[in-house]
């Protein structure tokens, strides 16, 4: 009887220690280019259902080492990415690039350092500064709230190495070029061009999903996309949505330009944001099947009005 009670108490302790699960459920990794794999997260906001995971973690095998891009939204998501990398190769991760400040892309850094403590974390200097100034902890709390505690245990492993625009770094046998901006999606954004023809855009470009624009500018994001369009890349890995051809760059640019021009026309005619919404939405008909369009377009119209007023 005493042994049974002890076993029961031990089981309770084990359950408490294990909950919530320490690893996001596995998603398949797809090879999108030579030496390059991407795990495409589900579309949507962080939630209980998706365990907070919804970005596109990726890795590049660069000769004798591995470079990771945006390892996910939590230590749990990062551990899923670590397992996928270890399944694909026994090579060590030596560097991690974080595309911007939004924590759904980089809080998985913690798991990378658990597995490879010497890995260097790299990001835009303004991303590093904002993370240190409190944005990191804000995102840790936000992820916990949105997932009802699933991501608890996540700690913010803030990057320590800052990028510069145009910086080229050699990792193993591959070169990585940085294209950065301070007025695009989050004002802390880098895009990473790999010498195998792959471009990682972060959330400057999404595929089939309406972007969150609370922290950036439409005009700055359009400029960043124009730079991306001018590059001779073959594969584009967006911040969210499936990887694909450079055609998605123009699709994202056209969405932003159409929205901004439509809002400007209505604003110049003296209309308020709610008065102009029907006309603007009509001009965006080609994009109404993008995930989140119905819930986001009204807010984006308001943000565009504010940006126009500040010009």
N, C-alpha and C positions, 0 to 999 in steps of 0.2 A: 504493500500500500504506500509506504514511504517512498519507494523507488518510483512508483507511478506518479506521485505528487511532484517529485523532483523533476521527472521527465516533462511533466506538464508545464512547470515553471520555466524550465529551460527552453521549451518550445515557444512560450510566450516571449521570452527575452530575445530569442532568435528572430521571431516575427517582427518584434518592435525594431530590432536593429536593421532588418532587411527592408522595412517599409519606409518610404516608397521605394520601388525597385531602383536599383542602382544603374540600370542601363536602359536607354530607350530601345523599344523593339527594333529589330534589325530591318533596314531598308536595303534594297539591292544597289550595288555599285556598278556603274556602267562606264566602260572605256569609251571616251569621246574623241580621243586623239592619241598619237603615240605617247606612251608613258603617262597618260593622264586619265584619271578616274573621277567620276562625280556621283555622289549620292543625292538624288533629287528628292527633296522634302515635299510633303503635301502642301497644297495651296491653302491659305487660311491664316488666321491669327493664332498665336499660342493659346492652347486650350488643354483641358483635361483629356480630351479625346486624342489629340496628337502628342501628348506628353511634353508640350512646349516645343516640339521639333518641327520646323517648317522652312529651313533655308537649304542651301545647296553646298554642303561640305565637299571639298575636293582635295586630291593629292596628285603630285607629279613625282614620278621616280626619276631622279636626276643622277644617273650613274650609280654611285655608291651610297646615295642618301635619298631621303624623301622630303619634299616640301609640301606643306599643307596650306590650304586656303580656307578660312572661315570654318572652324571645326564645330560650329553649332551653338545652341542656346543655353547649355547647362553642362555640368559635369556629367550628367547622365547621357546627354546626347553625344558629348565628346567621347565617352567610353564606347559608345556604339561605333563611332568613327575609328577609334583606336583598334577595335576588334577587326573591323573591315580592312584596315591597312595591314595589320599583322597577318591576316588571312592571305592577303595578296603578295606580301613580301616580308622578308626578315630584315630588311634594311632599316636603319634608324631615321627618325624624323629629326632634322637639324634646324629647320626654320618653319615658322608659321606667319603667314600674312593675314592681317585682319583688315577688311575693306573699309569699315567705318564704325562709328560709335555705337550703333544699335546692337544691344546685347544678344539678340537672337542669332547673331552671326559669330560672336567671339567668346562667349562665356564658357564654351567648350575648351578653351585654352588650358584650363585646370587639368583636364584629363590627359591632354598631350604631355604636360609636364610631369604628371604622375608616371607615365610610361617612358618618357624621354626627358629627364630633368635638364639636359644641356641644350635643349631646343631654344632657339632665339625667337622672340615674339616681335613682330615688325608691323608698324602702322603709321598713318599720317600723324605728324606732330600735334595737330590740334585734337585728334582723337585721343592721344595719350594724355594731353593736358586736361581735356574734359573728363576723361575717365578718372583721373586723379582728383579732380575737383568735385566729385560726387556722382557723376553720371553712372559710374560702374555700380555703386551700391544701389542706385535707383533702379537699374536694370535687374539686378539680382532680386530685389523686392518685387518688381513688376512680374518677373517670370514666376516667382513663387505664388503670387496672387492669382495670376491667370491660369495656373495649373493646379490650384488648390493644394499647394505644398509639394507637388511631385518633384520639383527641382531643388527642394531644400538640400543643403549640403554644398551647394555651388558657392565657390569663392571666386572673386574677380582676379584673374591673373592678367594684369595690365601689361601691354607691350612695353618694352624698354628701348627698342631701337626705332628711331624715327626715319621716315622716308623723306626724299626730296623729289620734286617733279623732274622727270627725266632720268632719275637714278637707275642705273643698270647694275645688277648684282649677279655674280656667277655662283650658282650652287651646283656642285658636282659638274656634270657635263652640260648643264642648261643655264641659259641667261634669262633673267626676269627684269623687265623694264616697267617702271612706275609712271603712270599718268595720273596726276593728282589735281584736285581742285578744292577751293574753299567756299564755293557758292552753289554746289550742286545738290544732290539728294539730302545730305546731312551736314554739309559744310565741313566734313572731315573725311572726304572720300578719296580712295585710291582705286584705280583700275590696274590690273596686272597683266602685262603682255608677255607671254612665254615664247621662246624662240622656236617652238614647235607649231606656231600658228594659232594658239589658243589665247583668247582674251577673257579675263575674269572682270566683270563690270561692277560687282557689288550691286547695290540697289539703285545705281544710276540707270540701270536697265532691268526690267522684269519681262517675263514672257507669259502673257495671258493673265496678268494680274494687275490691278490698279495699285500704284505705288503710294506709300505713306509720304506726304510732303510737308509735314508739320515743321520740320527742322531745316528745310532747304529752300531753294528758289527754282521756279520753272525756267527762267531765262538761263540761270547757271547750269541747270541740268541739261538743257538743250545744247549749250556750248560744250559740255563734257561729251555728250553723245556725238556732236559734230567731230570732235577729235577722234573718237573711237571709229567713226565711219571712215575717216581718212587713213586708218591703219590697214595694212595688208594681212588681215587675219582670216582664218578659215572657219574657226569654231568659236562661238560665243557662249560663255557660261554666265547666265544672269544671276542676280541675287536670289530670285525665286522663279519657279517654273522651269520647264525642260530646256536643256541646252540645245543649240541648233546653229543655223547659218547666220551670217551677218545681217540677213534681212530683218531680224528682230530689232536691230539697232534703229533702222528707219521706222519701223512700226512704233517703237516707243517714242521716237522723236516726233513723229506725225501726231501722236496722241497729245503730247504736251503742247506742240505748236498750235494744233487745232483748238484745244481748250483755251489756251492763253489768248489767241487772236479773237476767239468768239467772245470771251469775257471782256477784252479791251473794247471791242466794238459796242457791246451793250453798255459798258461803263461810260464810254464817251457819249452815248445817247441819253445818259442820265438815269439809267436803271440801277436799282439796288440788286444785291446778290440773289435774293429770293425771286425778284421780278424777272431776272434774266435766265433763271435756271431752265425753264422749258425750251427756250431757244437754243441755249448752249447744249443741252442734252440732245436735242435733235441733230445738231451738227456733229455730235459724237456717236451717232448711230452705229458706225462701224465697229465700235469698241464696247458695245453694251453687253456682249457676252464675256467680257473679261471678268475674272473673279473679283468680287468686291465693288463692282462699278456702282450698283444702286445705292450702296451705303456710303461710298466715298465721294461720289461726284459733287454732291452739295457742298461738302467741306472744302473740296479742292477749288470750287468756284469762289468761295469765300476767301481762301488763301491767295488765289490769283488777284482778287480785288485788292487785298492788302498790299500785295507786291506792286501792283500798278500804282497805288497811292504813294508808295515809297520811292518811286522812280523819279 
